């Protein structure tokens, strides 16, 4: 009997050691390696993406995104011949909102600039997270629609918290959740990543579904990328707020 008890204790301790062997940094390292490696990420200076956003059943809107140096971003969305523009240029940002009857550029709000800064960092939340002032914790494993994932809690330098679900086999980020404010109301937002493809050695999702509030179980907006370019030549003037009419501002796809 004593032998059986000792063996049972040994098995339990062995299982405990195996669980504790996984650390947040090990998961992060495997994620970085699975998506291209630290060396490739460190050499990523510009990104250009194009695709379509599903606004409603049967209604798609083309978009283009240009990003530079993790501090500049320009997003363009065209609907029924009208082009919405949101651009970040370091600590300042501007936008053109023709759907609101505004056809000339205007300054972004502080909240919009803060949100744009997060989106402009195309390296994501896990790569080089310590240098960014973030803290990453491993909360354990969690099932995501039949797929085993590692659940990571990312606390950013500004206090924002995000949860990331990393595939326990591929170590790709399948899902992210966070709370954001819309019209003074805090809403939980989720992004579901799929259709991963490798471009110039970097693996990225080509399909992203965004869910919020009542859309958490599905039916949110879907963003599909047709093309992603790594380190294309992009003119820095693209992100500068123009003094001219928005109708004559350069398009996101234009280069030097």
C-alpha positions, 0 to 999 in steps of 0.5 A: 500500500505504501508503495502505491501511495509513494508512486501516486505522489511521484506521478502527481509531482511529475505532472506538476513539474511538467505544467510548471515547466511551461513559462510565459517567456517560453510560449512567447519565444515559440510564438516569435519563432513560429511567426518568422523569428526575432531576426526577421521581425527586427528587420521589418520596417514597412508593411502594406496590406490590401483587401476587403471588409465585410460590412454586411451580407453581400456588401464588401468594401476595399481597403488599403493599410500602409505602416512605417517604423511602427509609428506611422499608419494610414488606413483607407476604406472605400464605400460607394465611391467615397473614401474614408482615411485615418492616418497616424504620424507619430504622436499626431493623427488626422482623418477624412470622414466623408460619410459624415459630410466632412471631405477635408482632413481634421485632427484625430481625438486623443482616444483615436490617436491612442488606438491608432498607435496600438494598431501601428505597431505591426510587430504585435504585442508579444515580440520584444514585449519587455522593451515595450514595457509590457508584462506577459503572464501565462494563465494556463491552457484553455480550449478554443472551439476544440483547439488547445491553446495557451492563454496569455495575459498581456498588461501594457505599459499604459495599463491596458490589458489584453488576453491572447490565445496561442495554439498549443501546437502551431504557436500561432495567435488564434484569438485576442480579447480586450475591453474597449470604450464605445460611446462611453460604454465598455465593450469586450472585443475579440479578434479571431485570426485564421488563414495563416500564410507566410510572406517573405518568411513572416507568418500572418493571418489573412483573415481576421474576424472582429467580434464585439458585444452581442457578436461574441459568438459569431457574425462580426465583421470580417477582414480579408487580405488579398495582398500583404507586402513586407518592406515595400517602399513607402513615402513618409509624406503619405502619413502627413496631414495635407493642407490641400483638399482630401480629394487630391491627397495621395493614395495609400498605395502610392510610393516614392 
